Amino acid sequence: MANLFKSLQLLCLLFSLLTSLSHAQTCTSGNFPNNQIFSSSYDLPVLDSSIHWNYDPSSQLVQLAYRKTGVAPSTWISWAINPTTRGMVGSQALVAFQGTDGCMTVYTSPITSYQTQLQQGSLSFPVFDLSAMHENSDMIIFATIQLPGNTTMVNQVWQEGPVYGNVPGIHALSGANMQSFGSIDFLSRKTAATRGSGKSWDIKTVDGLVNTISWGTLMPIGAIIARYLKASNTGPAWFYLHVFCQCTAYAAGVFGAVTDLILGNLSPGIQHTIHRYIGIALIVSATLQVLALFLRPKEEHKLRKIWNKYHHLIGYGTIILGVIYVFKGFDILKPQKKWKIIYILVIAGLGIISVGLEFIMTYVKSKAKEAVVHSQAPTNPQEEEA
């Protein structure tokens, strides 16, 4: 029994030694100038980036290199520490880009708002030996930083965006650019990635939900009600349901337009031209539809047929624009694929329901027409001869 206990102790000791050796291995992901070596590294989960570092516990200095691979022309990169919270605002950033003269520009920038233009400024902690390089489509920021506070665990943010002339523009507000948050412990080498949950991401989520439900779902349902329930024996109920769906969709769509404006103010320099123009056309056509409800002639009026054609034309156009608008929104927001699939299934379901009701309505109308013809046909041969 004693021998077994000693064997287990030996195995545990061997395992701990192997673990320590694996943690102490030099990072081999990428070469650095002057044969610079970093004892630790981590491939960040998005934006094709990695962070490499050496940590000195006695001085709490971190010698680091932030590498971004596959850098497109006219692109800025940034790595930052946020001493107060996770997210963009409050982060203390290292920024680099290649200027129009081909020379590298690298500086520090404290991020104080979502409208930042990455202006140069001092950080809340000391930074030494700041430099940057661009080689073989890789851009690297080098720096030595004094960790803020008495902790080795910090929130990190990394980002990239366009450069206009020599002025950094705002980064994309979708996909990986909204997921480049996390935490890192320079001593234990533990890291964690966190999906972005900033203000603009929250507004985009609300905007996407509102537009999908209003333009993409309620509008088609309102049209189905008007076309098929009208032919049934529901009395005026179909009309009130139709108006409810259309007006609710319109009100929610206007709210979505307001959130679009807010997002535009939060993202100067980012333009989704096609999506914006479709949205404008959608608001105009939907407004015309709502106004048409107040200008509807009576059944016996000679302009009623013209009004009906106008109402149907604008209505179907609004539905088509709404569905396109939603799919363009999916392309911009880039949510999980399941949400797009769910919406496709919803639209496909509404389409199948419409086709089925169309066949039923056509069949009922044809039977009713046959019944009218038979009722008007003479049944007595003598009446037929007369």
N, C-alpha and C positions, 0 to 999 in steps of 0.2 A: 504493500500500500504506500509506503514511504517512497519507494522507487517511482511509482506512478505519479505521486505528487511532485517529485523533483522533475520528472519528465514534462509535466504540464507547466511547471514554472519555467523550464528551459524553452518550451515552445512559445510561451507568452513573451519571454525576453527576446527571442529571435524575431517574433512578429513585430514587436515595438521597434527593434533596430531596423528592420526592413522598411517599416513605415517612415521612420525618421530619414532614412536614406532617400526614399522616394520623394519626400518633401524637400530635401536638400539638393536635389538634382538641378543642374543649370537648365534654364529655359532654352530650347533650341529652335523656337518658332521665329525664324527671321534672323538675319545678320545685321550688325550695327557697325558704324564706322569706328575706326581705331580699335577694332576687336573688343568693343565694349561688351561686358558680360553682365547679365541680370540674373539673380538667383531665383526669382519668382516671375511667373507670367500667368496671364489668364486671357483666353479668347472670349471677347465679349459676345453676347448672343446675337446682336444685330449690328448692322452697318459695317460689316467686314472689318472690325476693329479689334485691337488687343492692347492690353496694358502690361507693362514689364517694369519690375522695380527691385531695388535693394533697400532694405530697411535697417537703420542703425538704432537699436533700442536706447542706447545711452544718450543720444542727442535728439531722438525722435525725428530725425531727418529721413526723408524718403527720396532716393534718387530714382527717377522714373522716366519711362519713354512710352508715349501713347502713339501707336501705329495705326494708320488707316490705309488699307490696300485698295487698289483699283480706283484711285482718285481721278475723277473726271476733270477736264480743264475748267478753270474759273470756279473753283470750289474751296470753301473754307472748312476747316475741321476744328473741333474743340473738345477738350476734356476738362471736367470741372468737379470740384468738391462742393457739396452743399452742407455747411456746418449745422444748419438749423432744421431742415426738413428734406423729404424726398421730393424732387421736382426741379423745375427750372428756376423759378423766382427765388433769389437768395443764394444761388450757386456762385462760386468763385472760379472763373474760367481761365484756361490757357487757350489762346486762339492763334491759329496760323493759316496763312494762305500765300499763294504765289502771286505777286503783283504783276501789273501789265509790263513792267520792265524785266520780268523774269526772276527778280530777287525775292527771297522769302521775307515775309512780314510775320513777326511773332510778338505777342504782347499779352498782358493780363487784362481781364475785363470782369468787373462785378456785375451780375445780372440782377437788376432791381425791379424789372417789370416785364410783361409779355411783349411790350412794344420796343424792346431793346434793339439797338442797331450795333450791339457789341462794341460800344465805345471803350477806348482804352482807359484804364484806371487801376488804382492800387487795390490789392486784395486784403482780406481780413487776416491773412497769415503771411509770413515771409516766403518769398520765392527767389531762388538763386539759379544761376547758370542756365537761364532760359534761352533756348535756341530751337531751330527747326530745319528740316531738310526735305527735299522732294526729289525722289530718284526712282526710276523704273515704275512709275505710277503709284508709288508708295509715298505717303507723307507722314513724317514723324515729328512729334514735339518732344523735346528733352527739357527736363527741369529737375531741380532739387527743391523740395518744399518742406517747411516746418509744419508738422501736423497740428491742427488747431485743437486746443483743449488738451486734456490728459487722456486721450483715447487713441487707439489704433484703428477702430472701426469708424468708417465715414460713409456718407452717401455720395455716390458718384453719378455724374451725368456726362454722356458723350453725345456729340452731335455733328452734323455736317449740313452745309447749305450753299447756295450760289453766291458768287461774288460779281457785282456789277461795277466794272472799272476797278477801283481799289476799295470798294465799300461792300462789306458783307450784307447779304440780304437774308430775309427770314427763311428758316428751314421749312420743309414740307410739313403739313399738319395732318399726316395720315401715315398708316403703315408703321414701318420700323422706326421712323423718326419720332413717333409717339410712344415708343417702347424702350427707349435707350436710357433707362434709369436702373439703379441698383445700389448695392452696398458692397463694400470691400474692407477686409481686415488685413492691414499690411503686416501684422505680426503672425497671426494664425493662418493667413492666406485663404481664409474663407470668403467666398463671394456669393452674392445673390442678385438675381435680376428681377426687376419689378416692372410690370406693364404700366406704362404712363397713365396717370390719372389726373393730369393737370386740368386747368380751367377750360382750355380750348377743346381738350378731348371730351370733357363732360358735355359741353355745348354741342359738339359734333354728334355725340351719341343721341342726345335729345332731338337734335335737328333731323337726324336720319330716321328715328322712330316716328316723329310727327309727320314727316313727308311721306314715308312709306304707308302709314295708316290712312292719311288724308287723301293725297293725290292718287296713291297707288292702289288703294283698297276701297275706301268709302265711295269715291267717285264712280268706279265701275259698278259697285253694288247699287247705287242710286239709279244708274241707267238701266240695269236689269229690272229693277222694280218698276220703273216707268214703262218699259216696253212690254213686260209679260204680266204683271199684276193688273195692269190697266184692262187687259182683255178678259180677266176673270171677274167673277161676281163679288168684288170686294168693296164696291161703292167708292166713295172718295178716300178710303183709307190708303190706297196706293199713292195718291197724290201727296198726302201728308208725309208718308214714309219717304217718298222721293225727295221732297223739299227738305226733310230733316237730314237725310244723308248728304245731299248736295251742299246745304248751308253749313253743316258741321264740317264737312271736308274743306269748304272754302275758308271758314274761320280758322281751322287748324293750319291750313296752308298759308294763310297770312301770318300766323304765328311763326311758321317755319321760315317765311321770308325775313321776319325780324331777326331770327337767330342767324340766318345767312348774313345779314348786315353786321351783326355782332362779330361773327367769325371773320368777316372781311376786315373789320377794324383791328382784330387780333392778329391778322396775317397780312400786313402790307407787303406787296411784292409777289404774293402767290395769287395767280389768276387761274380759275377754271372757266375759261371763256364759254365753251359750249354749254356747260351746265348752267351758267349764269343767264345766257340768252334764252335757253329753254325755260328757265324759271320765270323770266320776265314775260315771255309769251304765255306761259301758264297762268300767271296772275291776271294778265289782260283778258284772256279768253274766259277764265272763270268769273271775272268781274262782269263781263258782258252777259254771261249766263244768269248771274244773280240779278242784274238789272232787268233782264228780259222777263223775270217773274213779275215785276211790278208794271211792265208794259204789255202784258199779255192781253190781246183782244178777246172779246167774248166769242163763244162758239159760233154764233151766227154772223159774226163780222166778216166782211169780204177779205180782210187782211190776215185772218186767222191761219189760212193755209200757208201763206208766205212766212208768217211767224213760226209755224210748226217746222218748216224746212230749215229756217235759220237756226232755231233752237236745237234741232237734231244735228245739224252740221257742226255748230260750235261745240255742242256737247260731246260728240264723238271725237272731234279734234282735241278737246281738253283731256279726254281719257287717254288718247294715244300719247300726248305730250307728257301726261302725268306718269305713265308707265316708263317711258324713256327717261324721264327725270329721275325716277327712283333708281333705275339701273345705272345711270351715270353717277348717282350718289354712292352706290355700292362700289363703283370703280375708284372713287375718290377716298371714301372712308376706309375701304378694305377691311371689313369686319370678318369674323370667322365665316368660313364657306357655308356653314349650316344655315345662316340667316338668309343668304341669297337663295339657297336651295328651297328654304321654307317659303320665301316670297314667290319663287317660280311655281311651286306647287299650288299656292293660293291662287295665282293668276290663271294657271292651267285649270284648276278646279272651277273657277268662275267661267272660264271659256267653255268647259265641258257642260256646265249647267246651262249656259246661254244657248249652246247648240241643241241640247236636249229640249229646252223650252221652245226653241224656234221650230223644231220638228213637230212638237205637240201642238203649238199654236197654228201652224200651217195645216196640220191634219184636222184640227177642230174647225178651222175656217172653211176648209174644203167640204167637210161633212155638212156644215151649216148651209153652205151654198147649194149643195145637192138637195138638201131638205127643202130649201126655198123653191128650187126648180121643180121638184116633184109636187110641192103643194100648189104651184101655179098651173101645172099641166092638167088638161081636162081628163076626167075619168070616165065620162059617158061617151060612147062612140057616136050617138046621135048628136050630142053637143058638138063633137068634133066635126061632123059633116055640116052642121048648121053654121 
